[in-house]
Amino acid sequence: MIGSTAIVVDSGCYLPQEIIDRHGLIVVPLSIELDGEVYAETDLDPDDFYRRLPTAKSVTTSQPPPALIIQAYERAAAGGAQHILSIHIGSNVSGTVNAANLAAKDSPVPVTVVDTRTVSMAEGLCILEAIEALSNGASPDEAARLAGEAGQRIGNTFIVRALDLPRRGGRLKDESAAGDGVHIMVASGDGMQVVGSAANVEDAVDIMAAQIEAFAAASPGTLRVGVGHGAAPGIAAELKARLDAMQGVGDIIEYVVG
């Protein structure tokens, strides 16, 4: 909790546990269904998930039920919160924001729900924007506004070898640029789309680094960047090494997707 404001988030933000603990964030888990078994994302070991993924017949995600979010709000209120910021994965890809809005009606204290319109660590960076604003004395409404605006300007780029999962999840909006090899993708308010392909992972990392470098050159100040991976620590380490030496890049947050 920051001052008298608690922050409730979903597990899709992938913020490291150290950040969650430092700021007292309350995390509501998304649900993952893997071959008919439903898991809370926070209970599913990423290494186990990625071992099972190649042979899985079905993988889906779903938003937490309003009742689970209400429990988080009640926990925040019991801890002394007078206001709650509930910051979540974009409504363009998940029903979590709708569930939070329903839960807010039964919250014991006022709730401001923020639709980041983005996913993964981009959502996490929106949360960090709200944390900084509250820490600097902003009101909950002002912090919510800044977090929402951050979601409109944060870039979110990643690579995948196969498009099966985003296709199955219904989030892939455009794959017309897909070729052979490793696919470079971006996520935005319109969903996910393929923006190019590379012959191998090394070339894909080069393309991602160039995208970030161009973004840094066009941005005032220094960038905060998240570097994550799903069972590919070596690739993430290679990209981070490039960013460590890149002008215009400041804080780098490492995380695991899953």
Buried (B, 14 or more C-beta within 10 A) or exposed (E): BBBEBBBBBBBBBBBBEEBBEEBEBBBBBBBBBBEEEEBBBEEBEBEEBBEBBEEEEEBEBBBBBBEBBBBBBBEBBEEEBBBBBBBBBBBBBBBBBBBBBBBBEEBEBBBBBBBBBBBBBBBBBBBBBBBBBBEEEBBBEBBBBBBBEBBEEBBBBBBBEEBEEBEEBEBBBBBEEBEEBBBBBBBBBEBBBBBBBBEEBEBBBBBBBEBBBEBBEEEEEEBBBBBBBBBBEEBBEBBBEBBEEBEBBEEBBBBBBB
